[in-house]
Every structure is written in structure tokens, then in C-alpha cells.
Amino acid sequence: MSKRPAQDAGDSSSQPPIKKVQFEPILIGPISTLEEMDMKVLQFQNKKLAQ
């Protein structure tokens, strides 16, 4: 197999800008076990899906 040919250095400027997504912080309270964290994550995901 042969390698793909290298692209010109000028092509790097044609890449689209990186999109940044910002999330609003959410207070989830104290978590002491992985099960509690899983439950909080699932509750948050369900709430977001319902929106």
C-alpha cells in the first residue's frame, strides 16, 4: 500500500473555524457514589430531551 500524498501547506488555512459550544452551569448537589452520579446524569439527560 502507498501513503496518501501530502497536501500543500496552504490548505491548512482553508479549514473551517472550530465551533465552541457553551453550557450553562447546573448545580447538582453533593454526590458520594457513582450510582448517585449516574442518576443525576440520567435525570439531566431526560430533562434536556424533554425540552
mmCIF file as Biopython writes it, N, C-alpha, C and O atoms, coordinates in Angstrom:
data_model
#
loop_
_atom_site.group_PDB
_atom_site.id
_atom_site.type_symbol
_atom_site.label_atom_id
_atom_site.label_alt_id
_atom_site.label_comp_id
_atom_site.label_asym_id
_atom_site.label_entity_id
_atom_site.label_seq_id
_atom_site.pdbx_PDB_ins_code
_atom_site.Cartn_x
_atom_site.Cartn_y
_atom_site.Cartn_z
_atom_site.occupancy
_atom_site.B_iso_or_equiv
_atom_site.auth_seq_id
_atom_site.auth_asym_id
_atom_site.pdbx_PDB_model_num
ATOM 1   N N  . MET A ? 1  ? 0.836   -1.191 0.000  1.0 0.0 1  A 1 
ATOM 2   C CA . MET A ? 1  ? 0.000   0.000  0.000  1.0 0.0 1  A 1 
ATOM 3   C C  . MET A ? 1  ? 0.873   1.244  0.000  1.0 0.0 1  A 1 
ATOM 4   O O  . MET A ? 1  ? 1.972   1.255  0.554  1.0 0.0 1  A 1 
ATOM 5   N N  . SER A ? 2  ? 0.364   2.278  -0.626 1.0 0.0 2  A 1 
ATOM 6   C CA . SER A ? 2  ? 1.112   3.527  -0.637 1.0 0.0 2  A 1 
ATOM 7   C C  . SER A ? 2  ? 0.399   4.554  0.225  1.0 0.0 2  A 1 
ATOM 8   O O  . SER A ? 2  ? -0.813  4.491  0.428  1.0 0.0 2  A 1 
ATOM 9   N N  . LYS A ? 3  ? 1.168   5.486  0.718  1.0 0.0 3  A 1 
ATOM 10  C CA . LYS A ? 3  ? 0.603   6.539  1.557  1.0 0.0 3  A 1 
ATOM 11  C C  . LYS A ? 3  ? -0.097  7.569  0.690  1.0 0.0 3  A 1 
ATOM 12  O O  . LYS A ? 3  ? 0.198   7.718  -0.496 1.0 0.0 3  A 1 
ATOM 13  N N  . ARG A ? 4  ? -1.024  8.270  1.307  1.0 0.0 4  A 1 
ATOM 14  C CA . ARG A ? 4  ? -1.674  9.363  0.585  1.0 0.0 4  A 1 
ATOM 15  C C  . ARG A ? 4  ? -0.668  10.484 0.388  1.0 0.0 4  A 1 
ATOM 16  O O  . ARG A ? 4  ? 0.188   10.697 1.246  1.0 0.0 4  A 1 
ATOM 17  N N  . PRO A ? 5  ? -0.753  11.203 -0.722 1.0 0.0 5  A 1 
ATOM 18  C CA . PRO A ? 5  ? 0.180   12.316 -0.929 1.0 0.0 5  A 1 
ATOM 19  C C  . PRO A ? 5  ? -0.069  13.434 0.083  1.0 0.0 5  A 1 
ATOM 20  O O  . PRO A ? 5  ? -1.205  13.700 0.476  1.0 0.0 5  A 1 
ATOM 21  N N  . ALA A ? 6  ? 1.009   14.069 0.487  1.0 0.0 6  A 1 
ATOM 22  C CA . ALA A ? 6  ? 0.900   15.179 1.434  1.0 0.0 6  A 1 
ATOM 23  C C  . ALA A ? 6  ? 0.221   16.361 0.765  1.0 0.0 6  A 1 
ATOM 24  O O  . ALA A ? 6  ? 0.446   16.635 -0.414 1.0 0.0 6  A 1 
ATOM 25  N N  . GLN A ? 7  ? -0.614  17.059 1.527  1.0 0.0 7  A 1 
ATOM 26  C CA . GLN A ? 7  ? -1.292  18.228 0.983  1.0 0.0 7  A 1 
ATOM 27  C C  . GLN A ? 7  ? -0.397  19.448 1.136  1.0 0.0 7  A 1 
ATOM 28  O O  . GLN A ? 7  ? 0.497   19.484 1.981  1.0 0.0 7  A 1 
ATOM 29  N N  . ASP A ? 8  ? -0.656  20.443 0.302  1.0 0.0 8  A 1 
ATOM 30  C CA . ASP A ? 8  ? 0.141   21.669 0.364  1.0 0.0 8  A 1 
ATOM 31  C C  . ASP A ? 8  ? -0.074  22.368 1.696  1.0 0.0 8  A 1 
ATOM 32  O O  . ASP A ? 8  ? -1.135  22.238 2.307  1.0 0.0 8  A 1 
ATOM 33  N N  . ALA A ? 9  ? 0.930   23.109 2.146  1.0 0.0 9  A 1 
ATOM 34  C CA . ALA A ? 9  ? 0.837   23.823 3.414  1.0 0.0 9  A 1 
ATOM 35  C C  . ALA A ? 9  ? -0.219  24.921 3.354  1.0 0.0 9  A 1 
ATOM 36  O O  . ALA A ? 9  ? -0.742  25.318 4.395  1.0 0.0 9  A 1 
ATOM 37  N N  . GLY A ? 10 ? -0.543  25.414 2.182  1.0 0.0 10 A 1 
ATOM 38  C CA . GLY A ? 10 ? -1.529  26.475 2.039  1.0 0.0 10 A 1 
ATOM 39  C C  . GLY A ? 10 ? -2.943  26.015 2.317  1.0 0.0 10 A 1 
ATOM 40  O O  . GLY A ? 10 ? -3.821  26.846 2.550  1.0 0.0 10 A 1 
ATOM 41  N N  . ASP A ? 11 ? -3.191  24.716 2.300  1.0 0.0 11 A 1 
ATOM 42  C CA . ASP A ? 11 ? -4.538  24.204 2.541  1.0 0.0 11 A 1 
ATOM 43  C C  . ASP A ? 11 ? -4.968  24.320 3.995  1.0 0.0 11 A 1 
ATOM 44  O O  . ASP A ? 11 ? -6.164  24.291 4.284  1.0 0.0 11 A 1 
ATOM 45  N N  . SER A ? 12 ? -4.024  24.452 4.914  1.0 0.0 12 A 1 
ATOM 46  C CA . SER A ? 12 ? -4.384  24.473 6.327  1.0 0.0 12 A 1 
ATOM 47  C C  . SER A ? 12 ? -5.216  25.699 6.686  1.0 0.0 12 A 1 
ATOM 48  O O  . SER A ? 12 ? -5.972  25.660 7.656  1.0 0.0 12 A 1 
ATOM 49  N N  . SER A ? 13 ? -5.095  26.785 5.928  1.0 0.0 13 A 1 
ATOM 50  C CA . SER A ? 13 ? -5.867  27.988 6.238  1.0 0.0 13 A 1 
ATOM 51  C C  . SER A ? 13 ? -7.306  27.869 5.758  1.0 0.0 13 A 1 
ATOM 52  O O  . SER A ? 13 ? -8.142  28.688 6.140  1.0 0.0 13 A 1 
ATOM 53  N N  . SER A ? 14 ? -7.619  26.876 4.934  1.0 0.0 14 A 1 
ATOM 54  C CA . SER A ? 14 ? -8.969  26.731 4.410  1.0 0.0 14 A 1 
ATOM 55  C C  . SER A ? 14 ? -9.860  25.889 5.320  1.0 0.0 14 A 1 
ATOM 56  O O  . SER A ? 14 ? -11.013 25.630 4.976  1.0 0.0 14 A 1 
ATOM 57  N N  . GLN A ? 15 ? -9.347  25.457 6.476  1.0 0.0 15 A 1 
ATOM 58  C CA . GLN A ? 15 ? -10.158 24.675 7.397  1.0 0.0 15 A 1 
ATOM 59  C C  . GLN A ? 15 ? -11.210 25.569 8.043  1.0 0.0 15 A 1 
ATOM 60  O O  . GLN A ? 15 ? -10.934 26.733 8.331  1.0 0.0 15 A 1 
ATOM 61  N N  . PRO A ? 16 ? -12.417 25.039 8.277  1.0 0.0 16 A 1 
ATOM 62  C CA . PRO A ? 16 ? -13.454 25.855 8.913  1.0 0.0 16 A 1 
ATOM 63  C C  . PRO A ? 16 ? -13.087 26.161 10.363 1.0 0.0 16 A 1 
ATOM 64  O O  . PRO A ? 16 ? -12.367 25.389 10.997 1.0 0.0 16 A 1 
ATOM 65  N N  . PRO A ? 17 ? -13.574 27.274 10.886 1.0 0.0 17 A 1 
ATOM 66  C CA . PRO A ? 17 ? -13.265 27.606 12.285 1.0 0.0 17 A 1 
ATOM 67  C C  . PRO A ? 17 ? -13.903 26.593 13.235 1.0 0.0 17 A 1 
ATOM 68  O O  . PRO A ? 17 ? -14.945 26.010 12.935 1.0 0.0 17 A 1 
ATOM 69  N N  . ILE A ? 18 ? -13.267 26.399 14.368 1.0 0.0 18 A 1 
ATOM 70  C CA . ILE A ? 18 ? -13.761 25.442 15.355 1.0 0.0 18 A 1 
ATOM 71  C C  . ILE A ? 18 ? -14.966 26.048 16.068 1.0 0.0 18 A 1 
ATOM 72  O O  . ILE A ? 18 ? -14.907 27.174 16.562 1.0 0.0 18 A 1 
ATOM 73  N N  . LYS A ? 19 ? -16.058 25.288 16.114 1.0 0.0 19 A 1 
ATOM 74  C CA . LYS A ? 19 ? -17.260 25.764 16.794 1.0 0.0 19 A 1 
ATOM 75  C C  . LYS A ? 19 ? -17.156 25.418 18.270 1.0 0.0 19 A 1 
ATOM 76  O O  . LYS A ? 19 ? -16.839 24.284 18.630 1.0 0.0 19 A 1 
ATOM 77  N N  . LYS A ? 20 ? -17.425 26.406 19.127 1.0 0.0 20 A 1 
ATOM 78  C CA . LYS A ? 20 ? -17.400 26.176 20.563 1.0 0.0 20 A 1 
ATOM 79  C C  . LYS A ? 20 ? -18.833 26.207 21.086 1.0 0.0 20 A 1 
ATOM 80  O O  . LYS A ? 20 ? -19.609 27.104 20.758 1.0 0.0 20 A 1 
ATOM 81  N N  . VAL A ? 21 ? -19.162 25.228 21.892 1.0 0.0 21 A 1 
ATOM 82  C CA . VAL A ? 21 ? -20.492 25.150 22.480 1.0 0.0 21 A 1 
ATOM 83  C C  . VAL A ? 21 ? -20.369 25.466 23.960 1.0 0.0 21 A 1 
ATOM 84  O O  . VAL A ? 21 ? -19.535 24.892 24.660 1.0 0.0 21 A 1 
ATOM 85  N N  . GLN A ? 22 ? -21.202 26.383 24.430 1.0 0.0 22 A 1 
ATOM 86  C CA . GLN A ? 22 ? -21.175 26.739 25.840 1.0 0.0 22 A 1 
ATOM 87  C C  . GLN A ? 22 ? -22.411 26.178 26.521 1.0 0.0 22 A 1 
ATOM 88  O O  . GLN A ? 22 ? -23.513 26.235 25.975 1.0 0.0 22 A 1 
ATOM 89  N N  . PHE A ? 23 ? -22.221 25.644 27.704 1.0 0.0 23 A 1 
ATOM 90  C CA . PHE A ? 23 ? -23.313 25.112 28.500 1.0 0.0 23 A 1 
ATOM 91  C C  . PHE A ? 23 ? -23.460 25.961 29.748 1.0 0.0 23 A 1 
ATOM 92  O O  . PHE A ? 23 ? -22.473 26.426 30.318 1.0 0.0 23 A 1 
ATOM 93  N N  . GLU A ? 24 ? -24.707 26.159 30.167 1.0 0.0 24 A 1 
ATOM 94  C CA . GLU A ? 24 ? -24.909 26.890 31.405 1.0 0.0 24 A 1 
ATOM 95  C C  . GLU A ? 24 ? -24.624 25.947 32.566 1.0 0.0 24 A 1 
ATOM 96  O O  . GLU A ? 24 ? -25.015 24.781 32.522 1.0 0.0 24 A 1 
ATOM 97  N N  . PRO A ? 25 ? -23.951 26.431 33.597 1.0 0.0 25 A 1 
ATOM 98  C CA . PRO A ? 25 ? -23.622 25.557 34.729 1.0 0.0 25 A 1 
ATOM 99  C C  . PRO A ? 25 ? -24.888 25.149 35.491 1.0 0.0 25 A 1 
ATOM 100 O O  . PRO A ? 25 ? -25.823 25.936 35.633 1.0 0.0 25 A 1 
ATOM 101 N N  . ILE A ? 26 ? -24.896 23.930 35.965 1.0 0.0 26 A 1 
ATOM 102 C CA . ILE A ? 26 ? -26.045 23.404 36.698 1.0 0.0 26 A 1 
ATOM 103 C C  . ILE A ? 26 ? -25.550 22.845 38.025 1.0 0.0 26 A 1 
ATOM 104 O O  . ILE A ? 26 ? -24.594 22.071 38.064 1.0 0.0 26 A 1 
ATOM 105 N N  . LEU A ? 27 ? -26.203 23.240 39.105 1.0 0.0 27 A 1 
ATOM 106 C CA . LEU A ? 27 ? -25.847 22.722 40.419 1.0 0.0 27 A 1 
ATOM 107 C C  . LEU A ? 27 ? -26.542 21.381 40.616 1.0 0.0 27 A 1 
ATOM 108 O O  . LEU A ? 27 ? -27.768 21.293 40.548 1.0 0.0 27 A 1 
ATOM 109 N N  . ILE A ? 28 ? -25.761 20.348 40.858 1.0 0.0 28 A 1 
ATOM 110 C CA . ILE A ? 28 ? -26.343 19.013 41.016 1.0 0.0 28 A 1 
ATOM 111 C C  . ILE A ? 28 ? -26.259 18.514 42.445 1.0 0.0 28 A 1 
ATOM 112 O O  . ILE A ? 28 ? -26.746 17.424 42.744 1.0 0.0 28 A 1 
ATOM 113 N N  . GLY A ? 29 ? -25.660 19.276 43.324 1.0 0.0 29 A 1 
ATOM 114 C CA . GLY A ? 29 ? -25.588 18.878 44.723 1.0 0.0 29 A 1 
ATOM 115 C C  . GLY A ? 29 ? -24.461 17.902 44.985 1.0 0.0 29 A 1 
ATOM 116 O O  . GLY A ? 29 ? -23.712 17.529 44.082 1.0 0.0 29 A 1 
ATOM 117 N N  . PRO A ? 30 ? -24.357 17.493 46.247 1.0 0.0 30 A 1 
ATOM 118 C CA . PRO A ? 30 ? -23.271 16.569 46.610 1.0 0.0 30 A 1 
ATOM 119 C C  . PRO A ? 30 ? -23.519 15.165 46.062 1.0 0.0 30 A 1 
ATOM 120 O O  . PRO A ? 30 ? -24.649 14.675 46.054 1.0 0.0 30 A 1 
ATOM 121 N N  . ILE A ? 31 ? -22.449 14.536 45.610 1.0 0.0 31 A 1 
ATOM 122 C CA . ILE A ? 31 ? -22.516 13.170 45.082 1.0 0.0 31 A 1 
ATOM 123 C C  . ILE A ? 31 ? -21.439 12.357 45.782 1.0 0.0 31 A 1 
ATOM 124 O O  . ILE A ? 31 ? -20.265 12.728 45.779 1.0 0.0 31 A 1 
ATOM 125 N N  . SER A ? 32 ? -21.851 11.238 46.387 1.0 0.0 32 A 1 
ATOM 126 C CA . SER A ? 32 ? -20.871 10.435 47.122 1.0 0.0 32 A 1 
ATOM 127 C C  . SER A ? 32 ? -20.582 9.090  46.472 1.0 0.0 32 A 1 
ATOM 128 O O  . SER A ? 32 ? -19.584 8.448  46.800 1.0 0.0 32 A 1 
ATOM 129 N N  . THR A ? 33 ? -21.450 8.651  45.547 1.0 0.0 33 A 1 
ATOM 130 C CA . THR A ? 33 ? -21.208 7.364  44.897 1.0 0.0 33 A 1 
ATOM 131 C C  . THR A ? 33 ? -21.401 7.493  43.393 1.0 0.0 33 A 1 
ATOM 132 O O  . THR A ? 33 ? -22.002 8.454  42.913 1.0 0.0 33 A 1 
ATOM 133 N N  . LEU A ? 34 ? -20.889 6.525  42.663 1.0 0.0 34 A 1 
ATOM 134 C CA . LEU A ? 34 ? -21.064 6.520  41.210 1.0 0.0 34 A 1 
ATOM 135 C C  . LEU A ? 34 ? -22.529 6.342  40.833 1.0 0.0 34 A 1 
ATOM 136 O O  . LEU A ? 34 ? -22.983 6.878  39.822 1.0 0.0 34 A 1 
ATOM 137 N N  . GLU A ? 35 ? -23.270 5.589  41.645 1.0 0.0 35 A 1 
ATOM 138 C CA . GLU A ? 35 ? -24.689 5.389  41.365 1.0 0.0 35 A 1 
ATOM 139 C C  . GLU A ? 35 ? -25.445 6.712  41.439 1.0 0.0 35 A 1 
ATOM 140 O O  . GLU A ? 35 ? -26.309 6.986  40.607 1.0 0.0 35 A 1 
ATOM 141 N N  . GLU A ? 36 ? -25.113 7.540  42.446 1.0 0.0 36 A 1 
ATOM 142 C CA . GLU A ? 36 ? -25.754 8.853  42.563 1.0 0.0 36 A 1 
ATOM 143 C C  . GLU A ? 36 ? -25.421 9.721  41.357 1.0 0.0 36 A 1 
ATOM 144 O O  . GLU A ? 36 ? -26.285 10.426 40.834 1.0 0.0 36 A 1 
ATOM 145 N N  . MET A ? 37 ? -24.174 9.668  40.920 1.0 0.0 37 A 1 
ATOM 146 C CA . MET A ? 37 ? -23.780 10.462 39.766 1.0 0.0 37 A 1 
ATOM 147 C C  . MET A ? 37 ? -24.511 9.977  38.512 1.0 0.0 37 A 1 
ATOM 148 O O  . MET A ? 37 ? -24.967 10.791 37.709 1.0 0.0 37 A 1 
ATOM 149 N N  . ASP A ? 38 ? -24.624 8.672  38.343 1.0 0.0 38 A 1 
ATOM 150 C CA . ASP A ? 38 ? -25.361 8.127  37.200 1.0 0.0 38 A 1 
ATOM 151 C C  . ASP A ? 38 ? -26.809 8.588  37.210 1.0 0.0 38 A 1 
ATOM 152 O O  . ASP A ? 38 ? -27.355 8.955  36.170 1.0 0.0 38 A 1 
ATOM 153 N N  . MET A ? 39 ? -27.435 8.569  38.386 1.0 0.0 39 A 1 
ATOM 154 C CA . MET A ? 39 ? -28.831 9.002  38.485 1.0 0.0 39 A 1 
ATOM 155 C C  . MET A ? 39 ? -28.973 10.475 38.125 1.0 0.0 39 A 1 
ATOM 156 O O  . MET A ? 39 ? -29.905 10.848 37.412 1.0 0.0 39 A 1 
ATOM 157 N N  . LYS A ? 40 ? -28.059 11.318 38.610 1.0 0.0 40 A 1 
ATOM 158 C CA . LYS A ? 40 ? -28.113 12.754 38.302 1.0 0.0 40 A 1 
ATOM 159 C C  . LYS A ? 40 ? -27.924 12.988 36.806 1.0 0.0 40 A 1 
ATOM 160 O O  . LYS A ? 40 ? -28.612 13.819 36.214 1.0 0.0 40 A 1 
ATOM 161 N N  . VAL A ? 41 ? -26.998 12.263 36.201 1.0 0.0 41 A 1 
ATOM 162 C CA . VAL A ? 41 ? -26.746 12.417 34.762 1.0 0.0 41 A 1 
ATOM 163 C C  . VAL A ? 41 ? -27.972 12.000 33.964 1.0 0.0 41 A 1 
ATOM 164 O O  . VAL A ? 41 ? -28.367 12.696 33.029 1.0 0.0 41 A 1 
ATOM 165 N N  . LEU A ? 42 ? -28.577 10.874 34.321 1.0 0.0 42 A 1 
ATOM 166 C CA . LEU A ? 42 ? -29.772 10.419 33.616 1.0 0.0 42 A 1 
ATOM 167 C C  . LEU A ? 42 ? -30.932 11.393 33.787 1.0 0.0 42 A 1 
ATOM 168 O O  . LEU A ? 42 ? -31.678 11.639 32.839 1.0 0.0 42 A 1 
ATOM 169 N N  . GLN A ? 43 ? -31.090 11.947 34.986 1.0 0.0 43 A 1 
ATOM 170 C CA . GLN A ? 43 ? -32.150 12.935 35.208 1.0 0.0 43 A 1 
ATOM 171 C C  . GLN A ? 43 ? -31.919 14.163 34.343 1.0 0.0 43 A 1 
ATOM 172 O O  . GLN A ? 43 ? -32.860 14.695 33.753 1.0 0.0 43 A 1 
ATOM 173 N N  . PHE A ? 44 ? -30.675 14.614 34.264 1.0 0.0 44 A 1 
ATOM 174 C CA . PHE A ? 44 ? -30.351 15.786 33.448 1.0 0.0 44 A 1 
ATOM 175 C C  . PHE A ? 44 ? -30.608 15.500 31.974 1.0 0.0 44 A 1 
ATOM 176 O O  . PHE A ? 44 ? -31.190 16.327 31.272 1.0 0.0 44 A 1 
ATOM 177 N N  . GLN A ? 45 ? -30.177 14.331 31.502 1.0 0.0 45 A 1 
ATOM 178 C CA . GLN A ? 45 ? -30.377 13.980 30.097 1.0 0.0 45 A 1 
ATOM 179 C C  . GLN A ? 45 ? -31.861 13.886 29.762 1.0 0.0 45 A 1 
ATOM 180 O O  . GLN A ? 45 ? -32.283 14.351 28.703 1.0 0.0 45 A 1 
ATOM 181 N N  . ASN A ? 46 ? -32.655 13.296 30.642 1.0 0.0 46 A 1 
ATOM 182 C CA . ASN A ? 46 ? -34.091 13.198 30.408 1.0 0.0 46 A 1 
ATOM 183 C C  . ASN A ? 46 ? -34.735 14.578 30.364 1.0 0.0 46 A 1 
ATOM 184 O O  . ASN A ? 46 ? -35.624 14.831 29.552 1.0 0.0 46 A 1 
ATOM 185 N N  . LYS A ? 47 ? -34.277 15.470 31.246 1.0 0.0 47 A 1 
ATOM 186 C CA . LYS A ? 47 ? -34.824 16.827 31.268 1.0 0.0 47 A 1 
ATOM 187 C C  . LYS A ? 47 ? -34.500 17.551 29.960 1.0 0.0 47 A 1 
ATOM 188 O O  . LYS A ? 47 ? -35.352 18.247 29.406 1.0 0.0 47 A 1 
ATOM 189 N N  . LYS A ? 48 ? -33.273 17.387 29.469 1.0 0.0 48 A 1 
ATOM 190 C CA . LYS A ? 48 ? -32.872 18.043 28.220 1.0 0.0 48 A 1 
ATOM 191 C C  . LYS A ? 48 ? -33.611 17.451 27.024 1.0 0.0 48 A 1 
ATOM 192 O O  . LYS A ? 48 ? -33.987 18.179 26.106 1.0 0.0 48 A 1 
ATOM 193 N N  . LEU A ? 49 ? -33.820 16.142 27.030 1.0 0.0 49 A 1 
ATOM 194 C CA . LEU A ? 49 ? -34.546 15.517 25.932 1.0 0.0 49 A 1 
ATOM 195 C C  . LEU A ? 49 ? -36.004 15.961 25.903 1.0 0.0 49 A 1 
ATOM 196 O O  . LEU A ? 49 ? -36.602 16.056 24.831 1.0 0.0 49 A 1 
ATOM 197 N N  . ALA A ? 50 ? -36.577 16.233 27.064 1.0 0.0 50 A 1 
ATOM 198 C CA . ALA A ? 50 ? -37.976 16.649 27.138 1.0 0.0 50 A 1 
ATOM 199 C C  . ALA A ? 50 ? -38.170 18.083 26.655 1.0 0.0 50 A 1 
ATOM 200 O O  . ALA A ? 50 ? -39.292 18.465 26.320 1.0 0.0 50 A 1 
ATOM 201 N N  . GLN A ? 51 ? -37.131 18.866 26.612 1.0 0.0 51 A 1 
ATOM 202 C CA . GLN A ? 51 ? -37.250 20.276 26.200 1.0 0.0 51 A 1 
ATOM 203 C C  . GLN A ? 51 ? -37.501 20.397 24.718 1.0 0.0 51 A 1 
ATOM 204 O O  . GLN A ? 51 ? -37.626 21.507 24.201 1.0 0.0 51 A 1 
#
